[in-house]
């Protein structure tokens, strides 16, 4: 069954919906330029609404150790998702002892990583368009055929432009063992919708006919990213 991350949780409605829908992870964005940004204190208050449930992921963009430490001091995070060079991601893993997912922008097959030293997972998404002010998928849909048959060096998630209408096709075409959605479950920019979250999780986790699921070529990416 495909694992699901709901990213950009910034409200009680979104948090409660991700828990109720059975998401595997939920993400807090610690990047002020994002319309989904939260402070560590806000993330802590949201996380306290439900003990257990989805594992908490903290998303950081080019963070220094102080920024990560400040977040961890207020909210327990199970995973760090970093937009930073690979060596910086590995250094954060060593420094904090928490699983790290490295976000990788992809525009061509050659952009797919063939190694993942010192990290625990990969988030594969489209490269941001020229002039973008934020990293990430930016609601752009990746060419899912790029990852078909890819021998992933670590467990990975597919992100970028996913919605309830296309997630099943994305999983079948890409071979992704896990998916990551943010704007695709929002009724307006930055505002999560409970019904959309429930429908997305159900669509992603629904078994697909064997004929619709080609050889995924997962290799060592067979399992979803570890929880820590």
Secondary structure as the mmCIF struct_conf table of DSSP 4:
data_model
#
loop_
_struct_conf.conf_type_id
_struct_conf.id
_struct_conf.beg_label_comp_id
_struct_conf.beg_label_asym_id
_struct_conf.beg_label_seq_id
_struct_conf.end_label_comp_id
_struct_conf.end_label_asym_id
_struct_conf.end_label_seq_id
STRN STRN1 UNK A 3 UNK A 6
BEND BEND1 UNK A 11 UNK A 11
HELX_RH_AL_P HELX_RH_AL_P1 UNK A 12 UNK A 21
TURN_TY1_P TURN_TY1_P1 UNK A 22 UNK A 22
BEND BEND2 UNK A 24 UNK A 24
STRN STRN2 UNK A 25 UNK A 29
TURN_TY1_P TURN_TY1_P2 UNK A 32 UNK A 33
BEND BEND3 UNK A 34 UNK A 34
TURN_TY1_P TURN_TY1_P3 UNK A 35 UNK A 36
STRN STRN3 UNK A 37 UNK A 37
HELX_RH_AL_P HELX_RH_AL_P2 UNK A 40 UNK A 47
TURN_TY1_P TURN_TY1_P4 UNK A 48 UNK A 49
BEND BEND4 UNK A 50 UNK A 54
STRN STRN4 UNK A 55 UNK A 61
BEND BEND5 UNK A 62 UNK A 62
HELX_RH_AL_P HELX_RH_AL_P3 UNK A 65 UNK A 74
BEND BEND6 UNK A 75 UNK A 75
BEND BEND7 UNK A 78 UNK A 78
STRN STRN5 UNK A 79 UNK A 83
BEND BEND8 UNK A 84 UNK A 84
HELX_RH_AL_P HELX_RH_AL_P4 UNK A 86 UNK A 96
BEND BEND9 UNK A 98 UNK A 98
STRN STRN6 UNK A 99 UNK A 106
BEND BEND10 UNK A 107 UNK A 108
HELX_RH_3T_P HELX_RH_3T_P1 UNK A 109 UNK A 111
BEND BEND11 UNK A 112 UNK A 112
BEND BEND12 UNK A 114 UNK A 114
TURN_TY1_P TURN_TY1_P5 UNK A 117 UNK A 118
BEND BEND13 UNK A 120 UNK A 120
STRN STRN7 UNK A 121 UNK A 126
HELX_LH_PP_P HELX_LH_PP_P1 UNK A 127 UNK A 129
TURN_TY1_P TURN_TY1_P6 UNK A 130 UNK A 131
BEND BEND14 UNK A 133 UNK A 134
BEND BEND15 UNK A 136 UNK A 136
TURN_TY1_P TURN_TY1_P7 UNK A 138 UNK A 139
HELX_LH_PP_P HELX_LH_PP_P2 UNK A 140 UNK A 142
HELX_RH_3T_P HELX_RH_3T_P2 UNK A 144 UNK A 147
TURN_TY1_P TURN_TY1_P8 UNK A 148 UNK A 149
BEND BEND16 UNK A 153 UNK A 154
STRN STRN8 UNK A 156 UNK A 159
BEND BEND17 UNK A 160 UNK A 161
TURN_TY1_P TURN_TY1_P9 UNK A 164 UNK A 166
HELX_RH_AL_P HELX_RH_AL_P5 UNK A 167 UNK A 174
BEND BEND18 UNK A 177 UNK A 177
STRN STRN9 UNK A 178 UNK A 181
BEND BEND19 UNK A 182 UNK A 182
HELX_RH_3T_P HELX_RH_3T_P3 UNK A 183 UNK A 185
STRN STRN10 UNK A 186 UNK A 188
TURN_TY1_P TURN_TY1_P10 UNK A 189 UNK A 190
STRN STRN11 UNK A 191 UNK A 192
HELX_RH_AL_P HELX_RH_AL_P6 UNK A 194 UNK A 205
BEND BEND20 UNK A 206 UNK A 206
HELX_LH_PP_P HELX_LH_PP_P3 UNK A 207 UNK A 209
HELX_RH_3T_P HELX_RH_3T_P4 UNK A 210 UNK A 212
HELX_RH_3T_P HELX_RH_3T_P5 UNK A 219 UNK A 221
BEND BEND21 UNK A 223 UNK A 223
HELX_LH_PP_P HELX_LH_PP_P4 UNK A 224 UNK A 226
#
